[in-house]
Amino acid sequence: MYARLNQIVVDCRDPRSLVRFWAALLGGDPVDRARGWSHVEPPGGVRLAFQPVAEDKAVKNRLHLDIEVDAIEPATTHALRLGATRIGETVTDDQGSFQVMADPEGNEFCFVGD
C-alpha cells in the first residue's frame, strides 16, 4: 500500500499574505485557518498550506515546486508583478527550459516549459 500526498506545507512568517501570492499565481481561493495557518487548493493541484514560524528563511530550499507553464517569460512577468523575484536567467538544456524564482518570503520555485 502506498501513502497519499495530502498537502505541501511551507513554513513562513506571514501565511495570510503568502497564500494570496500563491492563489494569484496558481488559482484557487485563499483560506485562512485557525492558529495562523492558511492554504490554497489550486485547480487540478495539491493543497499548498502555509504554517506560521518565527524565523525568516535563511538558506536555499531543500525542496522546491516546479510549475509547468505554457510560456516562461509571461509567467515570470506575472509573478514579478505579484511580488516574486527572478533568480538568474532562464536555463535551457536537453530537458527543456526553466526559470528559478523566489516567492515574497524567498522560497524558491521554478517555472518549467519547453
ZADO-509131 format. One record per residue (C-alpha): x, y, z. Coordinates in steps of 0.05 Angstrom, whole numbers, plus 5000, padded with zeros to 4 digits. Each point is the difference from the previous one (the first is absolute). Example, Ala and Ser with C-alpha at 12.3 -4.5 7.8 and 13.67 -1.06 7.14 Angstrom:
524649105156/502750694987/
***
This chain:
500050005000/502550704983/499150625041/496350584967/502650724997/495050435038/503150694996/506650374994/501550445059/504450624997/502850325063/499450764996/499550635041/493450264971/495449444976/494150474985/504250414952/503949424968/493749594986/497350594960/506350024957/499449254985/492550034987/501150574950/505549604967/496849304998/492550145006/495349805056/497450395059/504450165060/497349715065/502350265068/499649485055/500749975076/506750115034/502650434943/500149474946/497550144929/499349574938/497950004926/497649424958/502150164928/495549704946/502849314982/505550055053/501749815070/498250455059/505650495017/499950185074/503850545037/502149915072/502250585043/507149985027/504050525038/506449984960/501450274930/502449544945/507649965005/502649504947/498149694934/493849555000/501249255004/493649914960/496950464949/493950014954/500649944925/494250354968/498449834928/498250604956/498450094927/505250564994/505350165052/501050744987/492750225007/499449565063/506250335028/497450704985/493449835035/503549725061/504550615004/493850445001/497349585058/506450105041/504549434978/507450074985/503749724939/506349605018/504949984943/498349924927/495649484965/503849354991/499049544940/502749304997/498149334968/493949945047/497050684982/500450685032/499150275070/500250655038/501750015074/495750475040/498850175074/493450175032/499350625044/503149645059/505849724960/497649284988/502749774934/495749704945/501049904925/495850144939/501249434951/498249954927/502449784932/
***
